Amino acid sequence: MDGYGTVRGGAYQEYQTTAVSCLKGDAAERTGHGGGAYQYAKGSGRTG
């Protein structure tokens, strides 16, 4: 699967690319950080 994601205001949104467009995928919200990386969890209900 090919795609990309955006992070804005602590919310992550995934997009899947297709031959003609892109489709909105899963969303996640920042839940914390550790070891130099942010952590995100799906199912937060936030879609930005």
VEXPARO-886013 format. One line per 3 residues: their letters; for each residue x, y, z of N, C-alpha, C. Coordinates in nm, 4 decimals, always signed. Example, Ala and Ser with C-alpha at 12.3 -4.5 7.8 and 13.67 -1.06 7.14 Angstrom:
# VEXPARO-886013
as> +1.3190 -0.5690 +0.7800 +1.2300 -0.4500 +0.7800 +1.3200 -0.3300 +0.7800 ~ +1.2850 -0.2250 +0.7080 +1.3670 -0.1060 +0.7140 +1.2900 +0.0030 +0.7870;
//
This chain:
# VEXPARO-886013
mdg> +0.0848 -0.1168 +0.0000 +0.0000 +0.0000 +0.0000 +0.0894 +0.1232 +0.0000 ~ +0.0571 +0.2190 -0.0836 +0.1276 +0.3465 -0.0873 +0.0395 +0.4526 -0.0234 ~ +0.1024 +0.5528 +0.0318 +0.0249 +0.6598 +0.0910 +0.1134 +0.7592 +0.1624;
ygt> +0.0505 +0.8472 +0.2370 +0.1219 +0.9486 +0.3125 +0.0352 +0.9877 +0.4311 ~ +0.0914 +1.0643 +0.5207 +0.0165 +1.1100 +0.6368 +0.0526 +1.2529 +0.6703 ~ -0.0355 +1.3193 +0.7406 -0.0111 +1.4546 +0.7862 -0.0287 +1.4599 +0.9374;
vrg> +0.0485 +1.5472 +1.0005 +0.0362 +1.5710 +1.1443 +0.0068 +1.7193 +1.1609 ~ -0.1036 +1.7476 +1.2311 -0.1427 +1.8871 +1.2527 -0.2100 +1.8977 +1.3891 ~ -0.1539 +1.9806 +1.4760 -0.2141 +2.0025 +1.6071 -0.2251 +1.8772 +1.6916;
gay> -0.1303 +1.7863 +1.6789 -0.1324 +1.6637 +1.7571 -0.2188 +1.5533 +1.6990 ~ -0.2769 +1.5765 +1.5822 -0.3604 +1.4748 +1.5171 -0.2904 +1.4253 +1.3902 ~ -0.2941 +1.2954 +1.3684 -0.2353 +1.2330 +1.2503 -0.3476 +1.1844 +1.1606;
qey> -0.3365 +1.2111 +1.0304 -0.4343 +1.1624 +0.9332 -0.3600 +1.0903 +0.8226 ~ -0.4011 +0.9683 +0.7957 -0.3405 +0.8858 +0.6913 -0.4229 +0.8973 +0.5633 ~ -0.3534 +0.8950 +0.4488 -0.4184 +0.8943 +0.3179 -0.3562 +0.7829 +0.2343;
qtt> -0.4397 +0.7089 +0.1631 -0.3933 +0.6020 +0.0750 -0.4027 +0.6503 -0.0691 ~ -0.2947 +0.6362 -0.1436 -0.2952 +0.6804 -0.2826 -0.3470 +0.5699 -0.3738 ~ -0.4199 +0.6116 -0.4772 -0.4719 +0.5192 -0.5777 -0.4253 +0.5679 -0.7141;
avs> -0.4660 +0.5010 -0.8186 -0.4264 +0.5395 -0.9547 -0.4843 +0.6745 -0.9959 ~ -0.5978 +0.7148 -0.9384 -0.6622 +0.8390 -0.9814 -0.6790 +0.9423 -0.8712 ~ -0.6581 +0.9061 -0.7459 -0.6844 +0.9997 -0.6369 -0.6190 +0.9488 -0.5087;
clk> -0.6653 +1.0010 -0.3958 -0.6237 +0.9482 -0.2666 -0.7473 +0.9347 -0.1781 ~ -0.7431 +0.8371 -0.0882 -0.8549 +0.8089 +0.0008 -0.8143 +0.8362 +0.1443 ~ -0.9042 +0.8966 +0.2200 -0.8782 +0.9226 +0.3603 -0.8726 +0.7904 +0.4352;
gda> -0.7664 +0.7711 +0.5116 -0.7473 +0.6478 +0.5870 -0.7716 +0.6690 +0.7353 ~ -0.6967 +0.5969 +0.8158 -0.7112 +0.6028 +0.9608 -0.6643 +0.7362 +1.0178 ~ -0.7227 +0.7735 +1.1308 -0.6815 +0.8925 +1.2051 -0.6323 +0.8487 +1.3420;
aer> -0.5432 +0.9275 +1.3996 -0.4911 +0.8974 +1.5329 -0.4598 +1.0284 +1.6039 ~ -0.4506 +1.0224 +1.7350 -0.4191 +1.1395 +1.8161 -0.2935 +1.1133 +1.8969 ~ -0.2130 +1.2180 +1.9139 -0.0893 +1.2037 +1.9897 -0.1221 +1.1690 +2.1350;
tgh> -0.0565 +1.0647 +2.1854 -0.0822 +1.0200 +2.3223 +0.0378 +1.0413 +2.4142 ~ +0.1522 +1.0736 +2.3590 +0.2715 +1.0952 +2.4407 +0.3960 +1.0865 +2.3569 ~ +0.5103 +1.0840 +2.4239 +0.6368 +1.0680 +2.3526 +0.7385 +1.0026 +2.4441;
ggg> +0.8333 +0.9417 +2.3814 +0.9403 +0.8761 +2.4550 +1.0485 +0.8310 +2.3602 ~ +1.1712 +0.8376 +2.4054 +1.2826 +0.7935 +2.3218 +1.3009 +0.8777 +2.1971 ~ +1.2596 +1.0039 +2.2011 +1.2765 +1.0929 +2.0865 +1.1703 +1.0806 +1.9795;
ayq> +1.0637 +1.0032 +2.0051 +0.9573 +0.9853 +1.9052 +0.8209 +1.0097 +1.9691 ~ +0.7304 +1.0686 +1.8935 +0.5925 +1.0858 +1.9400 +0.5161 +0.9559 +1.9217 ~ +0.4184 +0.9330 +2.0072 +0.3346 +0.8139 +1.9986 +0.1926 +0.8566 +1.9648;
yak> +0.1282 +0.7786 +1.8784 -0.0087 +0.8066 +1.8347 -0.0951 +0.6839 +1.8570 ~ -0.2241 +0.7067 +1.8857 -0.3179 +0.5961 +1.9055 -0.4401 +0.6179 +1.8185 ~ -0.4830 +0.5112 +1.7491 -0.6038 +0.5175 +1.6680 -0.7262 +0.5077 +1.7580;
gsg> -0.8419 +0.5432 +1.7032 -0.9654 +0.5298 +1.7766 -0.9964 +0.6442 +1.8690 ~ -0.9276 +0.7570 +1.8528 -0.9521 +0.8706 +1.9395 -1.0799 +0.9452 +1.9026 ~ -1.1284 +0.9220 +1.7791 -1.2480 +0.9931 +1.7332 -1.2194 +1.1279 +1.6718;
rtg> -1.0980 +1.1764 +1.6852 -1.0610 +1.3066 +1.6305 -1.0213 +1.2906 +1.4849 ~ -1.0811 +1.3674 +1.3973 -1.0485 +1.3580 +1.2552 -0.9897 +1.4860 +1.2004 ~ -0.9753 +1.5896 +1.2812 -0.9100 +1.7126 +1.2394 -0.9937 +1.7885 +1.1444;
//
